[in-house]
Amino acid sequence: MFREPDQIKSSEELLKAFRSRDQKNVFIPKTMRFPLSIGHYLAWTEPSGVRVYLVFKKADWKAPVGVAFRRESLPRPRMYPEAGEYRQSDR
């Protein structure tokens, strides 16, 4: 049976999905338009790449849940001599 995706109607409602201690650090892109439809999940990364945000909701839950992930370090660019250029590396 198909069900309509849940919607988040405002940035305030989106922030409420996250823990209170995470709410002050949630980055909401200016390009994000409301209402947001949440099919299975909604995810985005802040521009620095340090934080990744995930919002999801199961059909029987009253409200969506937001999780903020924080990287301890970012991949550093490495020089690849055969190419003579810098590239990102996760290794």
N, C-alpha and C positions, 0 to 999 in steps of 0.2 A: 504494500500500500504506500503510495506516494504522499508525503506531507510537505507542506510549504516550509521553506527555510525560516528559521527564527530571525528576527531583526533586532538590531540595536539602533535605537532612534536618535541618540545624541552622544557627544563625547563624554558627558557626565555619566551616562549609563554605561559606556564602555569602561571608564575608569573604575566604576563600582564592581566590575567583574574581577579586578585584581585585589590582592591583599592590601590592606590599608598602608602597610609599610612600603609596598612597591608602587603605589599610586603616584607618589611625587616624582618618580623616575620614568614613568611611562611617556614615551615619545609618540605623539599622534601626528602623523604627517599632514601637512596642509592640503595635500591632494586627496586625503581620505574624505569621502562624501557620505553623509548620513541620509537616510537609514542604511545601515550595513546589513547585508544578508549573510547569515552564517549557515552554510550548508552542513559540512562536517566540521570544518574548522576555519579559522582566519589567522594568518600569520604575517608578520612584517618585521623588518630589521631597521634599527635606527641608522642614520647615515654613517656613524663612526664604525658600525659593525660590532660594537661591544655588547649591545643588548639585542635580544631577539624576543619577540612577543608572540604568544599563542593564545587564542581565545577559542573555546569549544563549548558545545552544549549538547547533552543527550536529550532525547525526546521527553523523558520523564523527570528532568530536572526543572526546577522553577526558574533558575537564572543561569546565564552563561558563567563559565569559570575562565579567568585569565591567569596565565603563567608567564613570568618574566625570567628569561635566562640571561646570565651574564658571563661573558668570556673572561677568563683570567689573563689571557694574552692573545694578541692578534698574530696571524701569520706574518712573517717578515719577508720582504722582497729578497730574492736571491739572484745572483748573477749566474746565468747559464752561458758558459764560455762558447759553446758551439753555436749559439744563436746570437751572442753578443748583445744581449738585452736583459732587462730585469723582468721578472714575472713573480706573481704571488705564488707562494708555496705553503701548503698546509702540513708539510713534513718537517 
